[in-house]
């Protein structure tokens, strides 16, 4: 049985190699928007295992998303599993970066839309609340007076 810390170290080192030697950076990975990194990881994980032979729906020749870069044959099974895990990690990171960007865009859009928007309570235009020159929120001047008064 493989020691989890050994496997983890192998995957970490492979991911670092992919980034540093192969130059598969975040920018490169982000261009693969259709799950190609996950598909490549799955193809590496399954290639040469019993699944290749026993699963009638699996087409090993068609499974790898970039046939011209297919190097699965040059690696033994355990090395392919390490590469597979690193590719899936890259897909995880790509999805996380996308979600972070999307959340930031949603937050910025929501926050920016508040400027001049009508107060949900009284329909008066909202005004920015400032700390120095930075806007940290919006308030309704009419409702704020009612609460304060």
LUMBALUM-987334 format. One record per residue (C-alpha): x, y, z; residue number from 0; residue in one letter. Coordinates in nm, 4 decimals. Layout:
u / v / w / i / aa
X / Y / Z / NUM / A
...
***
This chain:
u / v / w / i / aa
0.0000 / 0.0000 / 0.0000 / 0 / X
0.1335 / 0.3440 / -0.0933 / 1 / X
0.1965 / 0.5898 / 0.1863 / 2 / X
-0.0405 / 0.8848 / 0.1363 / 3 / X
0.2369 / 1.1306 / 0.2169 / 4 / X
0.4543 / 0.9654 / -0.0508 / 5 / X
0.1763 / 0.9875 / -0.3094 / 6 / X
0.0995 / 1.3462 / -0.2067 / 7 / X
0.4655 / 1.4424 / -0.2443 / 8 / X
0.4804 / 1.2827 / -0.5870 / 9 / X
0.1680 / 1.4721 / -0.6981 / 10 / X
0.2989 / 1.8035 / -0.5589 / 11 / X
0.6299 / 1.7547 / -0.7391 / 12 / X
0.4520 / 1.6641 / -1.0637 / 13 / X
0.2296 / 1.9714 / -1.0437 / 14 / X
0.5356 / 2.1895 / -0.9836 / 15 / X
0.7074 / 2.0242 / -1.2823 / 16 / X
0.4055 / 2.0902 / -1.5030 / 17 / X
0.4116 / 2.4590 / -1.4094 / 18 / X
0.7866 / 2.5204 / -1.4032 / 19 / X
0.9206 / 2.2909 / -1.6757 / 20 / X
0.6243 / 2.2569 / -1.9105 / 21 / X
0.5102 / 2.6183 / -1.8498 / 22 / X
0.1515 / 2.5074 / -1.7968 / 23 / X
0.0694 / 2.8175 / -1.5962 / 24 / X
-0.2642 / 2.9362 / -1.4590 / 25 / X
-0.3112 / 3.1457 / -1.7735 / 26 / X
-0.2505 / 2.8408 / -1.9918 / 27 / X
-0.4834 / 2.6226 / -1.7870 / 28 / X
-0.7574 / 2.8877 / -1.7844 / 29 / X
-0.7849 / 2.8611 / -2.1632 / 30 / X
-0.9069 / 2.5009 / -2.1251 / 31 / X
-1.2685 / 2.5902 / -2.0471 / 32 / X
-1.4302 / 2.2645 / -2.1554 / 33 / X
-1.2926 / 2.0235 / -1.8955 / 34 / X
-0.9914 / 1.9164 / -2.1013 / 35 / X
-0.7654 / 1.9024 / -1.7941 / 36 / X
-1.0091 / 1.6696 / -1.6161 / 37 / X
-1.0473 / 1.4590 / -1.9317 / 38 / X
-0.6701 / 1.4306 / -1.9649 / 39 / X
-0.6464 / 1.3344 / -1.5972 / 40 / X
-0.9101 / 1.0647 / -1.6433 / 41 / X
-0.7379 / 0.9370 / -1.9576 / 42 / X
-0.4040 / 0.9145 / -1.7751 / 43 / X
-0.5656 / 0.7393 / -1.4772 / 44 / X
-0.7497 / 0.4760 / -1.6828 / 45 / X
-0.4949 / 0.4080 / -1.9597 / 46 / X
-0.3380 / 0.0667 / -1.9211 / 47 / X
-0.5656 / -0.0468 / -1.6385 / 48 / X
-0.8321 / -0.3165 / -1.6466 / 49 / X
-1.0913 / -0.0446 / -1.7173 / 50 / X
-0.9448 / -0.0065 / -2.0658 / 51 / X
-1.0349 / -0.3671 / -2.1407 / 52 / X
-1.3571 / -0.4196 / -1.9416 / 53 / X
-1.5525 / -0.0973 / -2.0048 / 54 / X
-1.7193 / -0.1261 / -2.3474 / 55 / X
-1.8010 / 0.2479 / -2.3554 / 56 / X
-1.4425 / 0.3595 / -2.3003 / 57 / X
-1.2506 / 0.4464 / -2.6165 / 58 / X
-0.8918 / 0.4786 / -2.5006 / 59 / X
-0.7780 / 0.6220 / -2.8334 / 60 / X
-1.0413 / 0.8983 / -2.8220 / 61 / X
-1.0186 / 0.9742 / -2.4502 / 62 / X
-0.7173 / 1.2060 / -2.4512 / 63 / X
-0.8138 / 1.5657 / -2.5419 / 64 / X
-0.4849 / 1.6511 / -2.7189 / 65 / X
-0.3783 / 1.3484 / -2.9300 / 66 / X
-0.0633 / 1.5231 / -3.0535 / 67 / X
0.0560 / 1.5560 / -2.6906 / 68 / X
-0.0398 / 1.2041 / -2.5793 / 69 / X
0.2581 / 1.0670 / -2.3839 / 70 / X
0.0713 / 0.8068 / -2.1813 / 71 / X
0.2578 / 0.5144 / -2.3393 / 72 / X
0.5955 / 0.6364 / -2.2176 / 73 / X
0.4948 / 0.6144 / -1.8484 / 74 / X
0.4306 / 0.3150 / -1.6273 / 75 / X
0.0937 / 0.2843 / -1.4507 / 76 / X
0.1854 / 0.4422 / -1.1161 / 77 / X
0.3539 / 0.7399 / -1.2872 / 78 / X
0.0397 / 0.7899 / -1.4966 / 79 / X
-0.1686 / 0.8000 / -1.1772 / 80 / X
0.0549 / 1.0749 / -1.0374 / 81 / X
0.0223 / 1.2733 / -1.3618 / 82 / X
-0.3551 / 1.2150 / -1.3551 / 83 / X
-0.3821 / 1.3526 / -1.0023 / 84 / X
-0.1768 / 1.6601 / -1.0945 / 85 / X
-0.3972 / 1.7254 / -1.3994 / 86 / X
-0.7111 / 1.6963 / -1.1882 / 87 / X
-0.5526 / 1.9349 / -0.9369 / 88 / X
-0.4919 / 2.1792 / -1.2248 / 89 / X
-0.8604 / 2.1495 / -1.3202 / 90 / X
-0.9599 / 2.2125 / -0.9573 / 91 / X
-0.7442 / 2.5266 / -0.9517 / 92 / X
-0.8859 / 2.6437 / -1.2862 / 93 / X
-1.2434 / 2.6059 / -1.1628 / 94 / X
-1.1576 / 2.7792 / -0.8343 / 95 / X
-1.0032 / 3.0753 / -1.0206 / 96 / X
-1.3100 / 3.0988 / -1.2452 / 97 / X
-1.5474 / 3.0905 / -0.9475 / 98 / X
-1.3420 / 3.3572 / -0.7694 / 99 / X
-1.3499 / 3.5823 / -1.0779 / 100 / X
-1.7228 / 3.5300 / -1.1227 / 101 / X
-1.7941 / 3.6020 / -0.7558 / 102 / X
-1.5817 / 3.9176 / -0.7697 / 103 / X
-1.7629 / 4.0322 / -1.0851 / 104 / X
-2.1011 / 3.9681 / -0.9216 / 105 / X
-1.9988 / 4.1573 / -0.6082 / 106 / X
-1.8609 / 4.4516 / -0.8068 / 107 / X
-2.1676 / 4.4639 / -1.0281 / 108 / X
-2.4045 / 4.4499 / -0.7322 / 109 / X
-2.2084 / 4.7119 / -0.5376 / 110 / X
-2.1727 / 4.9465 / -0.8368 / 111 / X
-2.5432 / 4.9228 / -0.9161 / 112 / X
-2.6283 / 5.0611 / -0.5743 / 113 / X
-2.4993 / 5.4100 / -0.6666 / 114 / X
-2.8078 / 5.6159 / -0.7427 / 115 / X
-3.0334 / 5.3126 / -0.7137 / 116 / X
-3.3657 / 5.3679 / -0.5424 / 117 / X
-3.3949 / 5.2820 / -0.1766 / 118 / X
-3.5995 / 4.9614 / -0.1486 / 119 / X
-3.8015 / 5.1214 / 0.1325 / 120 / X
-3.8822 / 5.4722 / 0.0035 / 121 / X
-3.7387 / 5.4955 / -0.3542 / 122 / X
-3.5056 / 5.7879 / -0.2696 / 123 / X
-3.1717 / 5.7680 / -0.4558 / 124 / X
-2.9006 / 5.5954 / -0.2532 / 125 / X
-2.5868 / 5.7940 / -0.1642 / 126 / X
-2.2354 / 5.6595 / -0.1136 / 127 / X
-2.0844 / 5.6269 / 0.2336 / 128 / X
-1.7197 / 5.7299 / 0.2224 / 129 / X
-1.4098 / 5.6634 / 0.4283 / 130 / X
-1.1668 / 5.9165 / 0.2874 / 131 / X
-1.2134 / 5.8762 / -0.0866 / 132 / X
-1.3177 / 5.5113 / -0.0693 / 133 / X
-1.6795 / 5.4054 / -0.0966 / 134 / X
-1.7597 / 5.1390 / 0.1610 / 135 / X
-2.1356 / 5.1279 / 0.1191 / 136 / X
-2.4537 / 5.3122 / 0.0254 / 137 / X
-2.7393 / 5.4554 / 0.2285 / 138 / X
-3.0679 / 5.6248 / 0.1766 / 139 / X
-3.0443 / 5.9824 / 0.3058 / 140 / X
-3.4180 / 5.9908 / 0.3899 / 141 / X
-3.4397 / 5.6565 / 0.5698 / 142 / X
-3.1062 / 5.7132 / 0.7473 / 143 / X
-3.2451 / 6.0378 / 0.8953 / 144 / X
-3.5592 / 5.8566 / 1.0118 / 145 / X
-3.3509 / 5.5900 / 1.1873 / 146 / X
-3.1128 / 5.8464 / 1.3416 / 147 / X
-3.3886 / 6.0919 / 1.4401 / 148 / X
***
